[in-house]
Amino acid sequence: MFAKRRRLELDHVEALVDGRLQNPLPFFEVVGETGHPNLSQVSVKVFVASPHDEDTMKRLWDDVLGAAAARAHVGQGFEPS
């Protein structure tokens, strides 16, 4: 969506996502455990192939992170990098 609006061509995009559950036991339905298995940490690595220069791609990435931070519903905060 961000690249399309800016008419930037992306040849290939790959994302590696990793996360940690704050309380994993309810997810596994352990008897006696209550609560929700909320995500306490999410890590995303994105790889992009594009004919555009690195500065253009960095500006695009900054815009994506800015929008993600603005839309985050995480009470503990959001630290894009």
C-alpha positions in Angstrom: 0.0 0.0 0.0 2.7 2.5 0.9 4.9 1.6 -2.1 1.9 1.6 -4.4 0.9 5.1 -3.3 4.4 6.3 -4.1 4.5 4.4 -7.3 7.6 2.5 -6.1 8.3 -0.9 -7.6 9.0 -3.8 -5.3 10.3 -7.0 -6.9 10.3 -9.2 -3.9 9.3 -8.8 -0.2 10.0 -11.3 2.5 9.1 -11.0 6.2 10.4 -13.1 9.1 8.1 -12.8 12.1 9.0 -14.0 15.7 7.0 -13.5 18.9 6.8 -14.4 22.6 3.7 -15.2 24.6 3.4 -13.5 27.9 1.4 -16.3 29.4 1.7 -19.4 27.2 0.0 -22.0 29.5 -3.6 -21.1 28.7 -2.8 -21.5 25.0 -1.8 -25.1 25.7 -5.0 -25.5 27.8 -3.1 -26.4 31.0 -5.6 -27.4 33.7 -6.0 -24.6 36.3 -4.4 -21.9 34.2 -6.4 -18.8 33.5 -5.9 -15.7 31.5 -4.9 -15.0 27.9 -1.8 -15.9 26.1 -1.0 -12.3 25.0 2.0 -11.5 22.9 4.6 -9.7 25.0 7.1 -9.3 22.1 7.0 -9.3 18.3 10.0 -9.1 16.1 9.7 -8.6 12.3 12.6 -8.5 9.8 11.7 -7.4 6.3 13.8 -8.0 3.2 13.0 -6.0 0.0 14.4 -6.2 -3.5 13.7 -3.1 -5.6 15.2 -1.2 -8.5 15.0 2.0 -6.4 18.0 3.3 -4.4 18.6 2.6 -0.7 17.6 6.2 0.4 14.2 5.8 -1.3 13.6 2.5 0.4 14.7 3.9 3.8 12.2 6.7 3.5 9.5 4.2 2.6 10.4 2.0 5.6 10.3 5.1 7.9 6.8 5.9 6.7 5.7 2.3 7.3 7.1 2.2 10.8 5.5 5.6 11.6 2.1 4.3 10.5 2.6 1.1 12.5 3.5 3.0 15.6 0.5 5.3 15.3 -1.8 2.3 14.9 -0.3 0.1 17.6 -2.6 -1.0 20.3 0.2 -2.2 22.6 -0.1 -0.8 26.1 3.6 -1.4 26.9 4.8 0.7 23.9 6.1 0.1 20.5 9.7 0.5 19.5 10.3 0.3 15.7 13.8 -0.1 14.4 
